[in-house]
Amino acid sequence: MQLSGQRIKLSPFDETDKRLFIEISMCPKMMEHVYQAFTYEDAAAAFAAKSQPWTIESDGWLSLGISEITTGEKLGNIGLKIVNHEAKIAVVGYMIKQGAQGKGFGSEALNLLKDYALNGLELNKLTATCSVHNMGSFKLLEKLGFVREGRLQQNSLISNKYVDDYIYGLCK
């Protein structure tokens, strides 16, 4: 399975995605609105967990590497996890490396995943959660039609600080 856009392609995680996934996961700047930065061991374990084979019945993540078509450069990752199989609801998440942010790659990747999830997988709803301080992430969600459904007070603990999160949804 591969999803292709004008400038990027999304492909299931393989070993070529591991280095960038670990680099992003260990970077305090990249993780400041997501989690505490991982240790190498935790990042490698997370990659192994997210690299497992996926089917529509899976309880784990469908994790996709984002690559530029012309150069093959790895730009980040995006994925979905079905959280309610009966109601056909999945959560989405994404990380774009710093040098690729602000260039439309995240928008193109989320658009591809959104189309695949709602039309190809026939899911009914996509959700996303992000820190109220992660303006880049919530602006991207809003740009692609996700609706802010609420604010969850002290919903995440990042670097020993409680952080409020926004919850977004997009129905078919």
N, C-alpha and C positions, 0 to 999 in steps of 0.2 A: 504494500500500500504506500502510495506517495501522493501528496497533494502539491500541485504546482501553480504558482501565480505568475505575474509578469516578471518579477525580479528574484523571487525566492521559491524554494521547495521545502516541504515538510516531509520528513522521513522518520520512521520509528527509530528510537535510540539504538545505536550500535557503539562499538568501542571507539569510533572516531569522534563521538560526542562527549566522551568521558572527561577529557582534559578541560574543556571549556566549562562543563557542568561543575566540576570540582573547583575550578578557578573562580567562577561566579559565587558558588556556595561558601567559599572561604573568604570572600572579599567583604570586609566590614561596610564599605561604602555601598556596594550593591545590595547587601542584605539589611541595611539600616531600617527599612520599612517592612521587612518580611519576617525575619527570625534573627536570633543571635547567629553570627557567622559560625559556620561549621568548622570542626577540626577536619584534617585530611581524612581520617578514618570514618568520621560520620558522613562526610560528603561522598566518599567512595561507597559506603553502605547504602546511602540514599540513591545513588546512581544505580547500584545493583538492583535495588527494590523497584525502581521506576523503569528498569530495562526489561522486565519480565514480559513474556509474550502476552498479548492482550486480545480478548474477544469481547463482544457486546455483553456477555454474561459476567465478565471480570469484575472483581471488587477493587482492583488496583487501578493505577494510572495508565492511560494511553499517553506515553511520553514521546514527543516528536522533536527532533533536532531541526533547527532552522538554518538553512544554508543559502548563500547567494548563488544563483544559477550560473552566472558567467564566470565567477572566480572559484566557486566551491568553498568560499570562506564560511566558517561556522559563525553564526550571529547570535545564537541563543537557543532557547527551548520553549516549548509550549505544550500544553497537554490538557486532558480532561479526565475526570473520574466520575463515573455514574454513582450518585449517592442515593438514588431511589429508583430502582429498576422498574417497579410497577408504575410509578408516575412519570417515568422517563425524564428524570432531572439529573443533570451533571454539573459539577463545578469545573471551572476552567482556571488555569494559571499560566503565567508566562514570565520569562526573564530574558531580557535582551542585553547583550554586553554593552558596556559604557560607550565604546567607540561607534556603536551602531544605533544608539538611541537618537531619537529626534529626526530620523531619516525616512520614516514611514514603514520600516520593516515590521514593527510590532503590529501596526494597523493591517498590513497585508497578511501577516501570519494569523491574526485573530479572525480576520474576515474569512480566510480559507478554512480554519477550524470551525468557525460558526456555521458556515455553509455545509460542511461535512457532517457536523453533529446534528443539525436540524433537518437536513434533507437526506443525506446518505444514511445516517444511523437512525433517523426518524425520532430523535429525542424531542420532547415537548418544551423543555426549559433549560436554559444555561444560567448558572449563577457564578458570581465572583465576589471575593472579599478582599478588601485592601485597606491599609491604614489611611486614616483621614489626612495624614501628612504626605501620602504618596500621590502627589498631584499628577505626575506623568501617567500613572496607572489608571486613576479614575477618569482622567480626561480622555484617555484612549477608549475606555469602556463606554463612556457617554457618546463619544464620536461615532461608535459603531452601534448605537441604538440601545445599549443596556440602560435600564432605568434604576436610579438609586431608590432602593426599597426601604432603607433604614440606616440608622446609626447604632452600632452596638457598643455600649459604654464599657470601657476597660475590658475589651474582648481578647486582647493579645498581650503577652508579656514579652517585650523585646528589650534586651540589655537591662534587665531588672527594672523596667518601667512599664506600667500598664498603659496601653494604647487603645484608643477608640478605633473602630473599623467601620467602613461603609460596606453595606451589602448591596450588590447589584443583581438584577435579574433581566433576562431576555426570553420572552415567550415566543413560540412558533407563530 
